[in-house]
Amino acid sequence: MLLQPLSALTILLLPSLVTSFPLDIPFSLSAAAAAASGRNLYLATCTPRKRRGDNDDDDDPKPDPTPAIPFTALIYFKEPLTNSTDGNEKGPRGDQNVVVSNPASAWEGVKWSVKAWRSKVFTSEIATGAQGVGYGGLAGTAKLDSTGYVCFRDGETKLRYKDDDLRGNCAADYWCASLDAGNSGNKDGGGN
């Protein structure tokens, strides 16, 4: 049972590992614990989309010239995502989400700290250069209130963002798994 103390030590040293060593650490470093995570954060870049009923004037043959300016967002899931998108090419919609930066900003090399739903605090530290790491490579850490997360490079997962004022189709730049791997409750996610 040397594996448990070793994985606990790895988790404790994770912030220094991320900034001290090259980032092509294989996904398998903590994949077993991370894959079992009941709570997942996705750090995403999103392109706004119109809501139903927000169409341009039907009599105007010209499309809306205003470009859709991307934004960065935190998208939270209470349960692990499955590989299936249930036939929806846009990807699943998060249980909770919050805009981190509008217009979009880099995740890498910036310590983000924003107020999330119900007065929670979200912070993230993605290492400079993490965008060049392959899929599943260790990228940094995040925290949602008192729950810590370990973050990996994604770049492939499609998601949707939706709140009262904004909707978007998103690509996950990073996936962050709760370090509290066995608990899928909504301790830090609020409720619906």
NORLINVEN-V354379 format. One record per helix or strand. SS is the DSSP state (a for helix, b for strand). FROM is the first residue (numbers start at 1). TO is the last residue. Records with the same first field share a line. If there is no record, write none. Layout:
# NORLINVEN-V354379
SS = FROM-TO + FROM-TO
This chain:
# NORLINVEN-V354379
a = 2-20 + 27-29 + 31-35 + 117-119 + 130-132
b = 40-48 + 71-77 + 92-93 + 96-102 + 108-108 + 111-115 + 121-126 + 138-144 + 147-153 + 158-162 + 167-178
